[in-house]
Amino acid sequence: MVNAFMVGCMFVKISQPTKRAETLVFSSHAVVSLRDDRLCLMFRVGDLRDSHIVEASIRAKLIQSKQTREGEFIPLDQTDLSVGFETGDDRLFLVSPLVISHEIDERSPFWDVSRGQLERDDFEIVVILEGMVEATGMTCQAQTSYLADEVLWGQGAPSPG
């Protein structure tokens, strides 16, 4: 009886990675602002627990409608937003809240977008953070998204929550 109870307790403990994902929080808004004299899209992510997420990585995708040069309409075109994959900055060590930054350069889908157009456009930025729970070794995934009206132009660093 005791063995069955202990096995049940262990199963409950390790089978709830979704609960762990709830303690990963993102800022309520993303901002477009200068950082080190470069225009960047930024948002903040933090971990509310003392136990760490190991092997954490982050991805961001821009989802919006697109018309090709040939006239084809693509309703949900997905474009990767670089958040440091080339430099390894997409690998996170979440001991304190971090500001994740996408530099708006020639390769960015926001390169030709003005402040006015950003406020008028219809798009969504989907952010996915994935890692392993330190205590159990199970994979955990948290995600959020920012709609066009949740991206603020010219603000300071994004605030938590």
N, C-alpha and C positions, 0 to 999 in steps of 0.2 A: 504494500500500500504506500509506504514511504517512497519507494523507488518510483512508482507511478506518479506521485505528487511532484517529486523533484524533476522528473523528465518533463512533466507538464509545465512546470515553472520555467525550465530552460527553454522549452519550445516557445512559450509566450514571449520570453525575453528576446530571443533572436529572430522572431518572425514579424517584427514590427518596424521595418526600416522607414515606413511612411511617417511614423511618429517622429523619427529623427529628422526627417526632411522638414517638418513643421518648425524646427528650431533654427533653420537657416532663413534669414530674413533679408529682404532686398529693400532699397529705398523706394518710396512711393512715386518718385519722379526721377526721370533722367534729365540731365542738363547738357546744353551745348555751351561751352565756355573755353577760355584760353587756359592752357596748362603748359608751362615752359615755353611760352610764345607760340604754341601750336593750338589750333582749334580742335577741340576734342568733344566727343559725346561721352558722358560719364554717368555712372550709377554706382551705388554702394551696396556691398553685401557683407553680412556678418553672421557669426555663429553664436547662439545664445547659450550653448552648453559648454561646460568645462572640458569634456572629452572632445578630442579633435576628429575632424574628417581628414583622412589621409589620402594621398594620391588625388586630391581635388583638382578638377579642371573646369573651365568655364567656356561656354560657347554663346554666340549671339547671332541671330538671323534677322534680317529685315524682310518682312512679308508685305507685299503690295501688288496692286494690279499693274500690268505692264503691256504696252503695245509695241510689237517688234517693228522693225523697218519695213518688213514685208506686209504689215497690216494684221498680223495675228494677235489676238487678244489673249493674254495669259492672266487669269483672274487672281491666282495666288502664287506669284513669282517669289522664289526664296533666294536671297543673296546673303552670303556669309559676311558678317562684320568682323574685321580683324580685332581681336582683343588680346593679341600677343602670341599667337600660335608660332609665328616665325622666330620669335625671340625667347620663347619659353615662359613668357609672362602670363600665359593662360593657366599655368600650374600654380595653384594657390596654397598658401599655408595660413589658414584662418585662425590665427591667435587673437586678432583684433579686427574690427571692421576695415575692409579694404575698399578703395575706390578703383573700379574697373574702368579703363579708358579705351576708347576707339578713336584713333587719330583720323581726323578728316583731311585726307590728302588726295592725290590724283586717283588712287585706287579705290577710294571710298565711294559708296553710292550717294553720299550726301555732298560730294564735292561741288556740284553745280546748283545746290539748293540754297536759296536765300532764306532769311528769317521769315518773310511773308509767305513764301511758298511752303516752308516747313509747317507753318500754322494752318495752311489750307489743305495740304496733302492728307490723303487717307492711307495710313500705314500702321504696321504693328512691329515692334521689336520684341522678339522672343529670346529670353535668356535662360540657359540651362546650366545648372551647376551639378556636377556629378562627382562622387567620391566614395570612399570606403569608410564605414563606421569603424573607428579604432577598436572598440571593445569586441565587436562580433565578426568583423571582416566582411560584412554584407554590404553590397552596393546600395547607395542612397542617391536619389536624384531630386532636386528641387528646381522649380522653374517659376518664372514670372514673365510678364509682358508689359510693355509700355506702348500705349496708343499715342497717336499724334498729339492729342491734347495733354498728355502726361510728359511730354518732352519740352522743357523750358529753355529758352534762349537767353544767354548772357547772365545766368544765375551763378552763384558760387557753387562749391562742391555739394553734391546731393546729401541731404540729411537722412538719417536712418528712419526706417519704418514708414 
